[in-house]
Amino acid sequence: MTLDEYLQQIKTLKDGWDDKIPDHIVDSTCRPNNYKVRRAWFFLVGAYLRQGIRNEHRPPTFIHEYKRFFEHITETRMHYRLTVRRDINLGNLILEGMIRHIECEIEYLRAGRCNVFE
């Protein structure tokens, strides 16, 4: 997967899923089912973080964010409760940071510079 493809997938994960918390429980059989309240969305956020770490498309903060994200899931026993706004906000913040960093990395690779690192 190219860096551009990776970036596009992260943007889709952030912007292609709905932030709304519906008044009913949403699972994979519901339509539409692209709500960020679903466990699948959180699994994908973690998977893309791991992929970025493994492929070195990340600053050292990705490792910290990855640990913070999974500590939040574990400490709040997220798998045993309903998703709340704070959970979604944390996932969005992590994705926004990833997007900024990868866009900068792409700019650097294409132009040989990046304002974030200067």
N, C-alpha and C positions, 0 to 999 in steps of 0.2 A: 504494500500500500504506500502510495506517495504521501508526502507531507500535505499536499493540497487536498487529497482524498481524506486524510485523517482529520484535517481542519473542517472539511465539509460535514463529516459525520458528527463531529462534536457540535457544530452549529445546528445541525438537524436535531440533535439530542436536546439542545437548549431551547431552540425556537420552534421545533416541530411537535413538541409535546405541550399539553395544556397545563398552565399553572393553577387553574381553578380546582378547588376542592369541592367535588359534587356532594349533594346531600344524600347520596347512596353509596354503598360500597361498590367499587369498580374492579372488575377482574378481566381476564383475557377474553371472556365470552361476551362482555358488554360492548356495545357499539355506540359511539366511538370509544375506543379503549386506550387512546394515547394521552392519558392523564399522568401527570408527574406523581400523583399520590400512589401509583402502583409500584409494587416492589421491583418490577422489571426495570423501571426507570432508574432506580437506585443501583440495581445490579449493573446496568449499562454505564452509569457514571463511574463506578468503581472499575469496571472492565477497561474503559477508555483511559482512566488514570494509570492503571497497570500497564497498558499498552504503551502509553507515552513514556513511562519510566523504563520499560524494557527496551524501547527503540531510541532512548535518549533524546526524545523530543520534549524535553522538560528542563526547567531550571531546578535547582535543589529544593525549591519550595514545593514542587509536585509531590515529593516524597513526604514532606511534612503534611501537605493537604490530604494525601492518601491516608496517612495514619490518623489524622484528625477526623476525616470522614468516617472511617471504620470504627474509631473510638466512639464517635457520636452514635452510630448505629448500634454498637454493642452496649454502651453505657445506658442508653435510653431504652434498651430492649425493643427496638423498633419493629422487629419481626413479630412481636406479640401485641402490638397496639396499632391504632389507626395513625396514618400520616398526619402531621400537623404542618402549619405554614413554615415554622422554623426549619423543618427537615428539607422542604423544597427550597427555601432560601439558601441554605448551606450548599445544596447541590448546584444551584444556579451560580452562586459565587465561585465555586470551584471551576465550573465550566467557563465562566467569564474570564477567569485568570488563565485558563488553558488557552482559550481563543486569543487573548491578547498576546501571550507569549509565542504561540505558534505563528500568528500573523507577523510578528516582529522577526521571528526566525526565518520565515519565507522572504520577507523584505530584505533581510541581511543576506540571504543566499542569492537573491536576484540582483541586489544593488551593491552589495558589499558593505552595507551599513545598517544600523538600526538605532533610532534615537533612544530607545529604552536602555541600551547598553552604553551609550556615550555620555 
